Amino acid sequence: IGIIAGSIIIFIILVWAGIISKLTNVILRIFHKGSVGIEILHQVENYGVARFKISEKEKTGDLTVGKFKKRDTAILAIERGDKVLSFPKDTESVQAGDYLLCYGKVEEFSSQ
């Protein structure tokens, strides 16, 4: 019981100090560092929510959300480093290394 109580107290202190949050961010960065391709998060019939990375090698130039979107695809968020841009406007730029959270036809995701 002492070990369990001690573990709980240590966990509470780590959460209170923000260390757990920082550690989670480090783990997520390590996990995402080598990831490529499309991650389908949820799918119902032909539609789904997917997350994918714009390649570091990609020459984005003047690429914007408006130019990137396809007919049946909506970009819900852009993850850029430690920031999340929710419901980006069509004028928002898309940069190499960004992660896009999209909703639309799953078959459209593979062609983007």
C-alpha positions in Angstrom: 0.0 0.0 0.0 2.9 2.3 0.8 4.4 1.8 -2.7 1.1 2.5 -4.4 0.4 5.6 -2.2 4.0 6.9 -2.9 3.6 6.3 -6.7 0.3 8.3 -6.7 1.9 11.1 -4.8 4.8 11.3 -7.1 2.5 11.2 -10.2 0.4 14.1 -8.7 3.6 16.1 -8.1 4.8 15.4 -11.7 1.4 16.5 -13.2 1.3 19.6 -11.0 4.8 20.6 -12.0 4.0 20.1 -15.7 6.7 17.4 -16.2 4.2 14.8 -17.5 3.1 17.2 -20.2 6.6 18.0 -21.3 7.5 14.3 -21.3 4.4 13.5 -23.4 5.4 16.2 -25.9 8.9 14.7 -26.2 7.6 11.2 -26.7 5.1 12.4 -29.4 8.0 14.2 -31.2 10.1 11.1 -31.2 7.1 9.0 -32.4 6.3 11.4 -35.2 9.8 12.1 -36.3 10.0 9.1 -38.7 6.4 8.9 -39.5 5.2 9.2 -43.1 2.1 8.4 -44.9 -1.5 8.7 -43.9 -3.0 7.8 -40.5 -6.7 7.1 -40.7 -8.1 8.1 -37.4 -11.8 7.3 -38.0 -13.7 6.0 -41.0 -17.4 5.5 -41.7 -18.2 4.1 -45.1 -16.3 6.3 -47.7 -15.6 9.2 -45.3 -13.1 9.5 -42.6 -10.7 11.7 -40.5 -7.1 11.4 -41.4 -3.8 12.9 -40.3 -0.8 13.1 -42.5 2.5 15.0 -42.8 3.6 17.3 -45.5 7.1 15.9 -46.4 10.1 17.9 -45.3 11.3 17.5 -48.9 8.1 19.0 -50.3 8.5 22.4 -52.0 5.4 24.2 -50.7 6.1 27.6 -52.0 2.9 29.5 -52.1 0.7 26.5 -51.1 -2.3 27.5 -49.1 -5.1 25.6 -47.5 -7.4 26.8 -50.2 -5.2 25.4 -53.0 -4.5 22.2 -51.1 -8.1 21.3 -50.4 -9.9 19.0 -52.8 -13.6 19.0 -53.5 -14.7 16.6 -50.8 -11.9 17.3 -48.3 -11.9 19.8 -45.4 -8.7 20.7 -43.4 -9.7 20.7 -39.8 -6.3 21.7 -38.3 -2.7 22.2 -39.0 -0.2 21.0 -36.5 3.0 23.1 -36.8 5.6 22.3 -34.2 4.1 23.0 -30.8 1.2 25.0 -32.3 -2.2 23.8 -33.6 -4.1 26.0 -36.0 -7.7 25.0 -35.7 -10.1 25.4 -38.7 -7.5 27.3 -40.8 -8.7 29.8 -43.3 -8.2 29.2 -47.0 -5.4 31.8 -47.0 -3.3 30.0 -44.4 0.0 28.7 -45.8 0.9 25.0 -45.7 4.5 24.4 -44.9 6.9 21.4 -45.1 6.8 19.4 -41.9 3.1 20.4 -41.1 0.7 17.7 -40.1 -2.8 18.1 -41.6 -5.9 16.8 -39.9 -8.5 16.4 -42.6 -12.1 15.1 -43.1 -13.3 13.8 -46.4 -13.4 10.9 -48.7 -10.7 8.4 -47.7 -9.8 7.7 -51.3 -9.0 11.5 -51.8 -6.4 11.4 -49.0 -4.1 9.0 -50.8 -4.1 11.3 -53.9 -3.1 14.3 -51.9 
